[in-house]
Every structure is written in structure tokens, then in C-alpha cells.
């Protein structure tokens, strides 16, 4: 089936040196851009991470230091990757918790302000887990009725994710959410904005350190100030900002923290005037 798209969507997958968003780096990225007319553009490239790849990671994705020694660094690829993603919605498997935050970190390191505002985010993993409760290989077998060859290669995983989403939409378009009180609501629709709403749990930053409370106010989601307004904490304890900016937090979290701090300062100035 063909997805109903208002604008292009890019399905992507990363292979990395590890799972630490702050410290680890990309070693392979595959992106499949699907245009509203159905045209598909696939780009896959290996990346020199500039740090050693732990053997534990290499054993999973089969990419070793020698394989990427002569590959371009992310800094050299960043501008073309950013151009490829511009104006596109994003899709992937578990991309909300890992792929998007890590990609954003890589962009911020080279001074490219990659943002997710005005994009629909479709996480195939969340559809799968909420509708069936289960890994990418299992999802591919379940939805596409065939084994996933070359699992943990970015290109195979990316293409499989795209095929799974098409099958999910076809299977669940007239299916209510299991256990929901209103059985007339069908959460899986052939519409990227509807899928964004169903799969994307918005946080103020990308790693869930700063989230929104029920009133839409940014609050800390960790530590001694958990569930307390970020703006209030920065007013009462300014040193907390310095501690976080010097600490081992994602660059994107620090960017959001700075934005909230500056917003509060502007509001105080306006109030005095």
C-alpha cells in the first residue's frame, strides 16, 4: 500500500559505537526518503566516529574500526545530511528514545541546530509495542511474514521499518486500541500527523531529562528537583544551571535549559519595565 503523505518522510536508522547519547558516535546511517508521490530515495553511508568502536558493539552490527577508518567523519557529512532531512517528517524504530537524540547531539557538535519542531515523528516501535507488545526482527516476521536478513545493518533495518509501517497501517486502520474504553477510536491511520500523535511522547528536551507537566510547564524529570518547574528552580537556585551546563548532560538538554533560562530573564525584565 501507499502511505498518505502531506510532505516527505525520512525513515532512518543508526549504527553506533554504543548507547550513550552524550558520548557515543554514529558509525553508519541509512535514510530512506519517501515522497508524497511514492518516490523513494535511499542513502546509506558509513561514518568514521573518530573514537574506537567497542568490540561489543562491533559484534552486533559487524562494523569494525578498520571498516570506517577511511570513511568521512560526521562533521564532513553533516551539511548534506541536514539538507536531506530538511522539511521532512521522521520515521524509525525506537527513534524517539535513541536515534533522534543521538543524531541531534552529532549535529549540535558541529553547530547545526537540528530540531524536531514542525515535524511529525512516527515511531514504528511504539505502534508495534502498543498494538502487539514485542524487536524489529520479530515485528518484520509478524507483519511482513518473512525473516529479516542482515538484521543490525542500518540499511536492512531502515527498509524493514518502512515495510513494517505500511503493513501496520493496512492491518490496524480499523482496529481500536486494545483495552481502550472508546472502541470507536482507531489510533493507527494512514496519516503521518495522526501517527505522530499516537507514537510520539513529547518531552521538552530529547532525552526526557526535562518534561512537561499536566499544565504544559517544563519540569525536571530527575534528581532532587524532579517534577519541579525548571524556571522556578533556575530562579531560586541559579547555581543549578551552572552545574548542569558543566555536567555530563546531552547538548540538546543544555540547549533547552538555556532557552528556558533566557526566557525567564526576559520575562523578569519585561515585568520590571
Buried (B, 14 or more C-beta within 10 A) or exposed (E): EEBEBEEBBBBBBBBBBBEEBBEBBBBBBBBBBBEEEEEEEBBBBBBBBEEEBEEEBBEEBEBBBEBBEEBBBBBEBBEEBBEBBEEBBBBBBBBBBBBBBBBBBBBBEBEBEBEBEEBBBBBBBBBBBBBBEEEBBEBBBBBBEEEBEEBBBBBBBBBBBBBBBBBBBEBBEEEBBEEEEEEEEBBBBBBBEBBBBBBBEEBBBBBBBBBEEEEEBBBBBEEEBEEBBBBEBBEEEEEBBEEBEEEEBBBBBBBBBEEBBEEBEEEEEEEEE
